[in-house]
Amino acid sequence: MSTMERLMRIRGYAPLTPCWVELASADPARAAQFYGELFGWESAGDRFKLGGRAVAGLTRSQYDRPDGWLTHLSTPDLEETLEQVALSGGHCLSHPAEAHGGRRAIVADPNGAIIGLWQAYDFAGAQAGGEPGTMSWPELITDDPDGAARFYGSAFGWLLNQQFGSGEWLNQAHDAIAGLAPGYRGAWWRAAFQVEDIQAAADHCERLGGAVIMEPSEAGLTALAELRDPFGTRFTVAAPVHHPVELTVSLGTLPAWD
């Protein structure tokens, strides 16, 4: 068995969970070069691949699809989900259309945060995860967490576990699927990608012509940095933090043996 065949391949996603992320760029060729060098991705038409597995999408920006990363949620019934979005106060920006391997629509929440909806045919979404170079923890940046909780709870059945202004979104199975962070001037979804070393990724981004917006910092068991590519698009990189664990045993508590 080859190395590629031994790599984990994701083949499906639970309903209404992040499944795919796609970059819209005015210059897809230059964007492909930047992200290929940063994450080790191979460019394959409208997709980026890692070890032969699709990990992100790439398209040319248009009037109805501005530059930036767009996170997608899986849905088994696109029309039903769109109806629930409308009933919850959101609106449709791009009506259902055939795409490479499925059908897609783009919607916005009441505060303007844009997210994609993906109904799979033969392509469920990102085929790799949990390793460097793959989609990580998307976050909703918002100045109205209470309004967000109402909308995403009604539209997708999510619960918000919030503490001190930040939090995590739980789906109906109570699995943590995305984050929430405080922001200002509206709302937007921030894409994230896992890396091996957070500082090395930030330094590499700068060498490639990008910039560091938020310096690397630790949040629990994860280190984060917000970066900007050379074309102005923001994204986050994340890396697990490994803290040593010390175990101490007091011999005075053990029973005496003859």
Stockholm file with secondary structure:
# STOCKHOLM 1.0

chainA/1-258         MSTMERLMRIRGYAPLTPCWVELASADPARAAQFYGELFGWESAGDRFKLGGRAVAGLTRSQYDRPDGWLTHLSTPDLEETLEQVALSGGHCLSHPAEAHGGRRAIVADPNGAIIGLWQAYDFAGAQAGGEPGTMSWPELITDDPDGAARFYGSAFGWLLNQQFGSGEWLNQAHDAIAGLAPGYRGAWWRAAFQVEDIQAAADHCERLGGAVIMEPSEAGLTALAELRDPFGTRFTVAAPVHHPVELTVSLGTLPAWD
#=GR chainA/1-258 SS CCHHHHSCCCCCCCTTSEEEEEEEESCHHHHHHHHHHHHCCEEETTEEEETTEEEEEEEECBTTBCSEEEEEEECSCHHHHHHHHHHTTCEEEEEEEEETTEEEEEEECTTCCEEEEEEESSCCSCSCCSSTTSBCCCEEEESCHHHHHHHHHHHHCCEEEEETTEEEEECTTCCEEEEEEECSSSEEEECEEECSCHHHHHHHHHHTTCEEEEEEEEETTEEEEEEECTTSCEEEEEEECCCCCCCCCCGGGSCCCC
#=GC SS_cons         CCHHHHSCCCCCCCTTSEEEEEEEESCHHHHHHHHHHHHCCEEETTEEEETTEEEEEEEECBTTBCSEEEEEEECSCHHHHHHHHHHTTCEEEEEEEEETTEEEEEEECTTCCEEEEEEESSCCSCSCCSSTTSBCCCEEEESCHHHHHHHHHHHHCCEEEEETTEEEEECTTCCEEEEEEECSSSEEEECEEECSCHHHHHHHHHHTTCEEEEEEEEETTEEEEEEECTTSCEEEEEEECCCCCCCCCCGGGSCCCC
//
